[in-house]
Amino acid sequence: MEKNRSPLRKTQNETKKIYPLSGIIFIPLPHNSMKSVFPKPIRSNVVTVTNDKAADVPFKYNYWAGRKIVTIEMNLHFEPGTVKESKDVCIALDTHTLTVDLSPGISSFQKDVLFSASATNLDLTSVPEDAIVHLFCISDSLGEIIPSESIKYDKASGSLTLTNGRLSHFSLYGFGYLK
């Protein structure tokens, strides 16, 4: 059964949705034998983003988990004028949970960066039927819900899709739901 949540749209008067990390359960990645070999994050190629043109930072990672291939695809889209000066950018995927570290640490963008992601063959069986999956910005001991066009997931197929998460800065981001 596919779950979908309505889009979150930030307005000037909207209160940020911030929760303690202890109240968030992050989506785990299915176990594979490579996790012990590659305990560090898996990184995308570095892309130089400039102020004068649009740029995309793509990421794709496949691995065997049992008898299934887990596929994770992500993309960061920068419009012209998003950064003040040229930056080398990459995506680093954690090997235990569906979290990414986006670097370098840029305190803020001139325009939101659009973050899209899809994953297949995840083990979503522990996600409660009524859970709403969010993209969280993770800092210190807090998680802030990030607005996006949509997040859909299907427990039966193990698929999750994020469309146009709106990032105002680089940080650690993760997919999860509230306890």
C-alpha positions in Angstrom: 0.0 0.0 0.0 1.5 3.3 -1.0 1.5 6.2 1.5 1.6 9.8 0.4 1.6 13.0 2.3 0.4 16.3 1.2 3.1 18.8 0.3 4.6 21.0 3.1 4.9 24.6 2.0 6.7 27.1 4.2 5.2 30.5 4.5 6.7 33.4 6.3 4.3 32.9 9.2 4.6 29.1 9.4 6.3 27.7 12.5 9.2 25.4 11.9 8.4 21.7 12.7 11.3 20.7 15.0 11.5 17.5 17.1 14.0 15.9 19.4 16.0 13.2 17.6 14.9 10.8 20.3 11.4 11.1 18.9 12.4 10.2 15.3 12.9 6.8 13.8 15.2 6.9 10.8 14.7 4.5 7.9 17.4 1.8 8.0 19.1 0.5 5.0 18.9 -3.3 4.5 21.9 -5.2 5.8 24.5 -6.5 3.4 28.0 -7.9 3.9 29.5 -4.8 2.4 28.6 -2.6 5.4 31.5 -4.2 7.3 33.8 -3.6 4.4 32.6 0.0 3.8 31.6 1.4 7.2 32.2 4.9 5.9 29.7 6.9 3.8 29.5 6.2 0.0 30.3 9.4 -1.9 29.1 10.8 -5.2 31.4 12.4 -7.7 32.3 16.0 -6.9 30.5 18.5 -9.1 31.6 22.2 -9.2 28.6 24.4 -8.9 28.9 28.0 -10.1 26.7 31.1 -9.7 26.1 31.6 -13.5 24.5 28.3 -14.6 22.3 25.5 -13.4 23.9 22.3 -12.1 22.9 18.9 -11.0 24.8 16.6 -8.5 23.7 13.0 -9.3 24.2 10.0 -7.1 23.4 6.3 -7.7 24.3 3.4 -5.5 23.3 -0.3 -5.9 24.1 -3.2 -3.6 22.9 -6.7 -2.8 20.9 -7.3 0.4 20.0 -10.9 0.6 18.4 -11.8 -2.7 17.5 -8.2 -3.7 19.4 -5.3 -5.2 18.8 -2.1 -3.2 19.0 0.9 -5.5 19.4 4.5 -4.2 19.3 7.4 -6.6 19.6 11.1 -5.6 20.0 14.4 -7.2 20.7 18.0 -6.1 19.5 20.7 -8.5 21.0 24.1 -8.3 19.4 27.0 -10.3 21.7 29.8 -11.6 22.3 32.3 -8.7 22.0 29.7 -5.9 25.6 30.1 -4.7 27.6 33.3 -4.3 30.8 31.7 -5.5 31.9 28.4 -7.1 31.7 25.4 -4.8 32.7 21.7 -5.1 29.7 19.7 -4.0 29.1 16.0 -3.3 26.5 13.7 -1.7 27.7 11.2 1.0 25.2 8.3 1.8 25.4 6.7 5.3 25.7 2.9 5.0 23.3 2.2 7.9 20.3 4.5 7.6 18.8 6.5 4.7 20.7 9.6 5.7 23.0 11.8 3.6 25.6 14.4 4.4 25.7 17.1 1.9 28.9 19.0 1.7 30.7 21.4 1.8 28.9 23.1 4.7 27.3 26.1 3.1 25.5 28.2 5.7 22.8 29.3 3.3 21.9 29.5 -0.4 20.6 32.4 -2.3 17.8 30.1 -3.6 16.6 26.7 -2.3 18.4 23.7 -3.7 16.0 21.0 -4.9 16.8 17.5 -3.5 15.1 14.5 -5.1 15.7 10.8 -4.1 14.3 7.4 -4.8 15.1 4.0 -3.2 13.9 0.5 -4.0 14.0 -2.8 -2.1 14.2 -1.1 1.4 12.8 -3.0 4.3 9.9 -0.8 5.4 8.1 -3.6 7.3 8.7 -1.8 10.7 7.2 1.4 9.5 3.7 1.7 11.1 0.7 1.8 8.8 -0.2 5.3 9.9 3.4 6.7 9.8 4.1 9.8 7.7 7.7 9.7 6.4 9.5 13.1 6.3 12.9 14.4 5.2 14.6 15.8 8.4 17.5 18.2 8.7 19.5 16.8 11.5 21.6 19.0 13.8 22.8 18.5 17.4 19.9 16.7 19.0 17.1 18.0 16.8 15.4 17.1 13.5 13.6 19.7 11.5 11.0 18.6 8.9 12.0 19.9 5.4 9.3 21.0 3.0 9.0 19.1 -0.2 6.6 18.5 -3.1 5.9 15.0 -2.0 7.3 11.9 -0.2 5.7 8.6 -1.2 6.5 5.1 0.1 5.2 1.6 -0.4 5.8 -0.9 2.3 5.1 -3.9 0.1 7.7 -3.0 -2.6 10.1 -1.2 -0.3 10.1 1.9 -2.4 10.5 5.5 -1.2 10.5 8.6 -3.4 11.1 12.2 -2.5 10.2 14.9 -5.0 11.8 18.4 -4.6 12.9 18.7 -1.0 13.7 22.4 -0.5 17.1 22.7 1.1 18.2 26.2 2.3 21.7 25.0 3.4 23.8 21.9 3.4 23.7 19.7 6.5 22.9 16.1 7.5 19.5 15.0 6.2 17.6 11.8 6.9 14.4 10.0 6.1 12.3 9.0 9.0 9.0 9.2 10.9 7.9 10.4 14.3 7.5 7.8 17.1 
